[in-house]
Amino acid sequence: MTGAEIGVNEIEEMMQWPEIKYLAEMMNFPGVLFGDEEVMVKIASAKKQHKPVDGHAPGLRGEDARKYVEAGISTDHECFIKEEALDKLKLGMKILIREGSAAKNFEALISLLDEYPDRMMFCSDDKHPNELVLGYLNEIAARAVAKGIAPMKVLRALSYNPVKHYKLEVGLLQLDDPADFIEVNNLQEFHVLRTYINGELVANGKRSMIESVSEKIVNQFDCQLISEKDIEAPAVSNQVRVIEAVDGQLITHELLKELKVADGNLQSDVDQDILKLVVVNRYHSAKPAITFVKNFGLKKGAIASSVAHDSHNIIALGVNDAEIVKAINLVIESKGGVSFSHVLDQLILPLPVAGLMSNKDGYEVAKKYDDLDRKSKEAGSTLSAPYMTLSFLALLVIPELKLSDKGLFDGKNFRFTSLCLPKQVFIS
């Protein structure tokens, strides 16, 4: 469950606003393929205003991809293999090469920029603050040039293509354009020296020239502290569906595994690297949803976050119920945040703005996040971005298995499914 809903009427109204340039991420690709009325009206409202519709269709190929594109969807940033991106390019789509903290598709897709320089763009799609301190799309530019891609093709994908596609009111260094540009040291390293908007210097090196402003904090966070009893997982059988996380990707796999049972409840199994995963509705008190996940590598403690796409409930995993509860309650007490818990070692990065953002200095936030990332890896996590990977385990529209506050979701068949298998099912 989410805290609010944006329906057809709201989309119709917003598409008429000049500051809204496009309809973002049509995630409900089954709704597009089956002609769901609400989905199609939302797409039509953007098309009526001559505004592009962004896609979100991981793994969609062949006839399904054709139907998706013909519905009026013009981009996709979810391609994780070259063949999928080629399918969509040939159907007329533009492809965004994504390189975020958890989802990394640069290596698989970058060669396409040579072949389709007018149809490619770059994006990050979720980037950790401690990584933003080091650089942003300029890092991707340097990597692309190092791969042998011509600098002008790289710059086109970074700037010209998105400005033209989304009809952005951004200068392109043409006569009478606003002076919107950055200075870099060279076209190999792309270290940003200065940034200008409309001719005004807004950033000099790492120093922002834009003054901070204070705003009232807005948040909708209304759930009670939980107990270990709340996250018990009754063993209907000990054969369960387990989410397999994939480092560097948002897709997951479905595994069938046997788990330990104690006092009639399923348990995390550190030896198998299978940990309990919990989602707690943050908008009102409700029974937590529970499943299990493999490949995080955590050997002690627990991690939790209220950044959990797309509903942004609280998501947590850990080696035992006591630590999971402590990590979740740290987030609840702060009305949003990212946390780590192991015995007396507890750390929270509060996110008081909508449970998603901090109102502190960006460099201070980056340092605190760096501490959390380090603690999770010292506790055994083998993932490059454990917190970001965690946040996407609640995003139902990406196959194969995900967990929402309403339960375990089968992203291949787009329906909820059970955690435990019937006892007679054989698991190899």
C-alpha distance (Angstrom), angle and dihedral (degrees) to the residues before:
residue distance angle dihedral
M1 . . .
T2 3.80 . .
G3 3.78 130.3 .
A4 3.80 93.8 -115.7
E5 3.78 142.8 0.9
I6 3.79 131.3 -129.3
G7 3.79 106.5 -152.7
V8 3.78 137.1 -178.5
N9 3.82 94.9 -76.9
E10 3.80 92.9 52.0
I11 3.82 92.0 47.4
E12 3.82 91.1 48.3
E13 3.80 90.3 53.1
M14 3.81 96.8 43.9
M15 3.79 93.6 48.7
Q16 3.80 86.5 64.2
W17 3.80 92.8 56.7
P18 3.83 111.4 100.5
E19 3.81 91.8 -141.7
I20 3.83 90.8 59.7
K21 3.79 104.7 82.3
Y22 3.81 103.0 178.1
L23 3.79 146.8 -6.1
A24 3.79 106.0 -95.9
E25 3.81 128.7 -135.5
M26 3.79 112.0 -19.2
M27 3.81 91.3 -148.6
N28 3.78 97.0 170.0
F29 3.79 94.1 81.4
P30 3.84 93.2 159.3
G31 3.81 86.5 56.7
V32 3.80 88.8 54.4
L33 3.79 93.9 46.6
F34 3.80 93.2 49.2
G35 3.80 94.9 41.0
D36 3.82 97.5 -115.9
E37 3.80 105.4 -164.2
E38 3.82 97.5 -133.9
V39 3.80 92.3 46.9
M40 3.81 93.2 48.8
V41 3.83 92.6 48.2
K42 3.81 90.3 53.1
I43 3.80 91.1 51.4
A44 3.81 91.0 46.1
S45 3.82 91.1 52.3
A46 3.83 90.0 59.0
K47 3.80 93.4 44.3
K48 3.81 90.7 50.3
Q49 3.81 88.7 59.1
H50 3.85 91.1 44.7
K51 3.79 91.0 -115.1
P52 3.82 122.7 142.5
V53 3.80 123.6 -112.9
D54 3.80 118.3 -135.9
G55 3.78 119.1 -139.4
H56 3.78 134.8 -136.9
A57 3.80 109.5 -175.7
P58 3.82 113.7 139.9
G59 3.80 112.3 -163.9
L60 3.81 95.2 -1.6
R61 3.82 110.5 147.8
G62 3.78 143.0 152.4
E63 3.79 119.5 12.4
D64 3.82 92.6 -5.9
A65 3.81 90.7 55.0
R66 3.80 90.2 49.1
K67 3.82 92.1 52.7
Y68 3.79 90.5 47.5
V69 3.81 92.8 52.2
E70 3.81 93.4 43.5
A71 3.81 88.8 56.6
G72 3.81 86.0 69.7
I73 3.80 103.4 -94.0
S74 3.77 112.0 144.1
T75 3.82 109.7 -176.7
D76 3.79 142.9 33.3
H77 3.81 130.8 -166.3
E78 3.81 97.2 177.2
C79 3.83 100.9 81.1
F80 3.78 110.7 124.4
I81 3.81 100.0 174.3
K82 3.81 129.3 47.7
E83 3.81 94.4 -124.4
E84 3.80 91.8 58.4
A85 3.81 91.5 49.6
L86 3.82 90.7 49.0
D87 3.80 90.9 52.1
K88 3.79 90.3 54.4
L89 3.81 94.9 42.4
K90 3.80 90.4 54.2
L91 3.80 89.0 52.2
G92 3.81 89.9 56.5
M93 3.80 101.3 -96.8
K94 3.78 125.2 137.6
I95 3.81 114.6 -129.9
L96 3.80 126.0 -140.7
I97 3.79 113.2 -153.8
R98 3.80 104.3 -138.9
E99 3.78 123.5 -152.5
G100 3.79 110.9 168.3
S101 3.78 133.5 147.6
A102 3.81 95.4 -84.1
A103 3.83 104.1 14.7
K104 3.79 111.5 60.0
N105 3.81 117.0 176.6
F106 3.82 101.0 148.0
E107 3.81 97.1 103.0
A108 3.80 93.4 48.1
L109 3.82 96.1 48.2
I110 3.81 110.9 25.8
S111 3.83 95.5 94.6
L112 3.81 88.5 65.0
L113 3.81 89.9 69.6
D114 3.81 89.4 71.6
E115 3.80 91.8 53.5
Y116 3.81 99.9 38.1
P117 3.84 107.1 27.4
D118 3.81 92.7 155.5
R119 3.83 94.0 50.6
M120 3.80 103.4 46.4
M121 3.81 132.7 87.0
F122 3.81 136.8 169.5
C123 3.81 131.2 -123.0
S124 3.79 139.0 164.6
D125 3.83 102.5 -151.9
D126 3.83 99.3 -163.0
K127 3.77 120.3 3.8
H128 3.80 127.8 -175.0
P129 3.83 116.2 -116.6
N130 3.80 92.2 -125.3
E131 3.82 88.4 56.6
L132 3.82 93.4 45.6
V133 3.81 88.1 59.3
L134 3.81 87.7 62.8
G135 3.80 97.0 46.2
Y136 3.77 146.8 -63.5
L137 3.81 132.3 -143.5
N138 3.81 88.6 -17.8
E139 3.82 86.4 72.3
I140 3.80 90.1 55.6
A141 3.81 89.2 49.3
A142 3.80 91.4 54.9
R143 3.79 92.0 48.0
A144 3.81 92.0 49.3
V145 3.81 93.2 51.3
A146 3.82 89.5 47.2
K147 3.82 87.0 55.9
G148 3.80 88.8 58.7
I149 3.80 99.2 -99.8
A150 3.82 112.1 146.1
P151 3.83 111.4 -104.6
M152 3.81 92.7 -126.9
K153 3.82 90.6 55.9
V154 3.79 89.5 50.1
L155 3.79 92.2 48.8
R156 3.80 90.0 48.2
A157 3.82 91.4 55.0
L158 3.81 90.5 46.2
S159 3.77 99.4 47.5
Y160 3.80 122.8 -3.9
N161 3.81 98.1 48.6
P162 3.83 97.3 50.2
V163 3.82 92.9 42.7
K164 3.80 91.0 52.9
H165 3.81 96.8 39.8
Y166 3.81 95.7 49.5
K167 3.83 94.5 33.4
L168 3.79 90.4 -126.0
E169 3.78 120.9 -174.1
V170 3.79 92.2 -122.9
G171 3.76 126.9 127.7
L172 3.81 119.0 -110.8
L173 3.82 96.5 -165.3
Q174 3.78 91.6 -96.5
L175 3.81 124.3 138.4
D176 3.83 110.6 -72.8
D177 3.83 92.0 9.3
P178 3.83 118.5 133.1
A179 3.81 108.8 -97.9
D180 3.83 98.6 -106.9
F181 3.80 109.9 156.6
I182 3.79 147.4 117.2
E183 3.78 130.4 -130.7
V184 3.82 117.1 -135.4
N185 3.78 130.2 -173.9
N186 3.81 93.5 -119.2
L187 3.80 142.1 -29.6
Q188 3.80 93.9 -97.4
E189 3.82 103.9 53.4
F190 3.83 99.8 23.7
H191 3.81 95.2 -155.2
V192 3.81 104.2 173.7
L193 3.81 112.9 -125.3
R194 3.80 103.1 172.4
T195 3.80 138.6 -2.1
Y196 3.81 126.4 -149.7
I197 3.80 130.6 -169.2
N198 3.80 117.2 -170.2
G199 3.79 88.9 -14.8
E200 3.81 94.4 -53.9
L201 3.79 121.5 119.5
V202 3.83 105.1 -121.4
A203 3.82 101.0 165.7
N204 3.79 131.0 26.5
G205 3.78 109.8 -168.5
K206 3.80 106.0 -50.9
R207 3.80 93.2 -21.5
S208 3.80 118.3 100.0
M209 3.79 116.2 -143.0
I210 3.81 91.5 -162.3
E211 3.80 111.6 101.6
S212 3.79 118.0 -124.2
V213 3.78 117.4 -115.0
S214 3.80 129.2 -157.6
E215 3.79 118.4 -126.2
K216 3.77 134.0 178.8
I217 3.80 110.8 -94.7
V218 3.80 113.2 -113.9
N219 3.79 118.1 -160.1
Q220 3.78 139.8 152.6
F221 3.77 106.2 -158.9
D222 3.77 116.7 142.7
C223 3.79 116.4 154.5
Q224 3.79 133.4 114.5
L225 3.80 129.0 -118.1
I226 3.81 112.0 -87.4
S227 3.81 134.1 -138.1
E228 3.80 134.5 -144.5
K229 3.81 88.6 -101.8
D230 3.82 89.0 61.9
I231 3.81 93.6 61.4
E232 3.80 100.9 44.9
A233 3.81 113.9 132.7
P234 3.85 109.7 -148.7
A235 3.80 111.3 -139.8
V236 3.80 102.9 -124.2
S237 3.79 79.3 166.6
N238 3.79 131.6 -18.1
Q239 3.81 91.2 -120.9
V240 3.78 108.6 93.4
R241 3.77 145.0 170.8
V242 3.80 108.3 -110.1
I243 3.81 126.6 -164.6
E244 3.80 111.8 -128.5
A245 3.81 110.6 -151.6
V246 3.81 117.2 -147.6
D247 3.79 118.2 -147.3
G248 3.80 111.6 -123.6
Q249 3.82 94.1 13.3
L250 3.80 138.4 82.2
I251 3.80 94.6 -145.9
T252 3.80 117.2 94.0
H253 3.79 133.8 -162.3
E254 3.79 130.3 -131.6
L255 3.80 116.1 -122.1
L256 3.81 129.0 -175.5
K257 3.80 110.9 -140.7
E258 3.80 142.2 164.1
L259 3.80 114.2 -123.4
K260 3.77 135.6 -163.7
V261 3.80 118.1 -97.0
A262 3.82 125.4 -151.7
D263 3.81 124.3 176.3
G264 3.78 89.2 -8.3
N265 3.84 94.2 -55.5
L266 3.81 132.6 108.6
Q267 3.80 114.5 -112.6
S268 3.79 138.4 -154.9
D269 3.80 111.6 -100.8
V270 3.80 112.1 -151.4
D271 3.83 91.5 -177.9
Q272 3.82 89.9 61.6
D273 3.83 90.7 37.9
I274 3.82 89.5 -120.4
L275 3.79 114.6 139.6
K276 3.78 133.5 -176.5
L277 3.82 113.1 -102.3
V278 3.82 119.7 -157.0
V279 3.82 133.4 -171.8
V280 3.82 118.5 -165.4
N281 3.80 120.8 -167.7
R282 3.78 106.0 -120.9
Y283 3.84 97.4 -167.7
H284 3.81 95.9 65.2
S285 3.80 137.6 -5.2
A286 3.81 111.0 -81.9
K287 3.79 139.0 147.3
P288 3.82 109.9 -76.1
A289 3.81 119.5 -114.8
I290 3.79 116.2 -124.6
T291 3.79 138.6 -162.5
F292 3.82 137.7 136.7
V293 3.80 132.8 -102.3
K294 3.80 134.0 -160.9
N295 3.83 132.3 -151.6
F296 3.79 103.4 38.5
G297 3.80 91.1 109.4
L298 3.82 94.8 -150.1
K299 3.82 110.7 159.4
K300 3.79 98.3 -180.0
G301 3.78 139.9 16.2
A302 3.80 130.1 5.8
I303 3.80 141.1 -94.2
A304 3.81 129.6 -147.0
S305 3.79 139.4 179.4
S306 3.80 141.4 -178.8
V307 3.81 88.4 -149.9
A308 3.81 96.2 92.1
H309 3.78 115.4 144.3
D310 2.93 128.4 -94.9
S311 3.80 109.6 -5.5
H312 3.82 92.8 28.5
N313 3.75 98.0 -138.4
I314 3.81 117.7 153.6
I315 3.80 115.4 -76.8
A316 3.81 124.4 -172.2
L317 3.78 143.0 163.6
G318 3.77 135.0 -174.8
V319 3.76 150.5 149.0
N320 3.82 95.6 -91.7
D321 3.78 140.7 9.7
A322 3.80 95.6 -107.3
E323 3.80 93.6 58.6
I324 3.82 93.4 41.9
V325 3.81 90.5 53.9
K326 3.81 92.0 48.7
A327 3.81 91.8 50.3
I328 3.83 92.0 48.2
N329 3.81 93.8 46.5
L330 3.81 90.9 51.9
V331 3.82 87.2 59.1
I332 3.82 93.3 45.1
E333 3.82 92.6 49.5
S334 3.82 90.0 53.1
K335 3.82 92.4 43.6
G336 3.77 89.0 -124.0
G337 3.76 137.2 2.1
V338 3.78 149.7 111.2
S339 3.79 117.9 -82.3
F340 3.80 146.8 -176.5
S341 3.80 125.9 -162.1
H342 3.78 132.9 -174.3
V343 3.81 118.0 154.2
L344 3.84 104.0 -63.1
D345 3.80 94.4 -12.0
Q346 3.80 103.5 95.0
L347 3.77 127.7 158.4
I348 3.79 132.2 177.5
L349 3.81 131.5 -174.8
P350 3.82 101.4 -158.2
L351 3.82 117.1 -138.2
P352 3.81 102.4 -170.0
V353 3.82 97.7 164.9
A354 3.82 104.2 87.8
G355 3.80 87.7 -34.1
L356 3.81 86.0 -78.8
M357 3.79 109.5 76.3
S358 3.78 140.9 45.0
N359 3.81 125.8 -132.0
K360 3.81 91.7 -152.7
D361 3.81 129.5 100.2
G362 3.81 111.0 -68.5
Y363 3.79 94.6 -126.2
E364 3.82 90.6 51.2
V365 3.82 89.6 51.2
A366 3.81 90.8 48.2
K367 3.82 91.2 53.1
K368 3.82 92.7 50.2
Y369 3.79 91.5 46.8
D370 3.81 89.6 49.3
D371 3.81 88.4 55.4
L372 3.82 91.0 52.1
D373 3.80 92.5 47.9
R374 3.80 90.8 49.2
K375 3.82 93.2 48.6
S376 3.81 92.3 50.5
K377 3.79 90.8 51.7
E378 3.81 93.0 45.2
A379 3.82 85.3 53.4
G380 3.80 87.6 59.1
S381 3.81 107.7 -90.8
T382 3.79 109.9 153.1
L383 3.81 95.6 -169.2
S384 3.80 120.3 108.3
A385 3.84 90.7 -133.8
P386 3.83 109.9 17.0
Y387 3.82 96.7 171.5
M388 3.79 94.4 47.4
T389 3.81 91.7 46.3
L390 3.82 87.8 49.8
S391 3.81 91.9 52.4
F392 3.81 92.2 56.7
L393 3.81 95.2 51.1
A394 3.81 86.5 84.6
L395 3.83 95.6 52.6
L396 3.80 101.4 106.7
V397 3.81 98.2 -170.5
I398 3.82 93.8 68.2
P399 3.84 114.7 77.9
E400 2.94 147.8 -91.2
L401 3.82 113.8 21.5
K402 3.81 128.2 -12.0
L403 3.83 136.3 163.2
S404 3.81 125.8 -127.4
D405 3.79 129.3 176.5
K406 3.83 86.1 -94.8
G407 3.79 95.2 55.1
L408 3.80 145.9 -90.8
F409 3.82 113.6 -17.1
D410 3.80 127.8 -154.5
G411 3.82 104.7 -144.3
K412 3.80 93.6 -171.7
N413 3.79 94.4 60.2
F414 3.82 95.5 23.6
R415 3.79 97.4 -126.4
F416 3.78 140.2 103.2
T417 3.78 117.0 -92.9
S418 3.80 138.7 -172.2
L419 3.79 126.3 -91.4
C420 3.82 95.6 -143.4
L421 3.78 123.9 55.2
P422 3.81 122.5 -141.5
K423 3.79 110.0 -83.1
Q424 3.81 93.9 -114.2
V425 3.80 94.1 60.1
F426 3.81 109.9 111.4
I427 3.82 117.7 -136.7
S428 3.79 118.4 -163.1
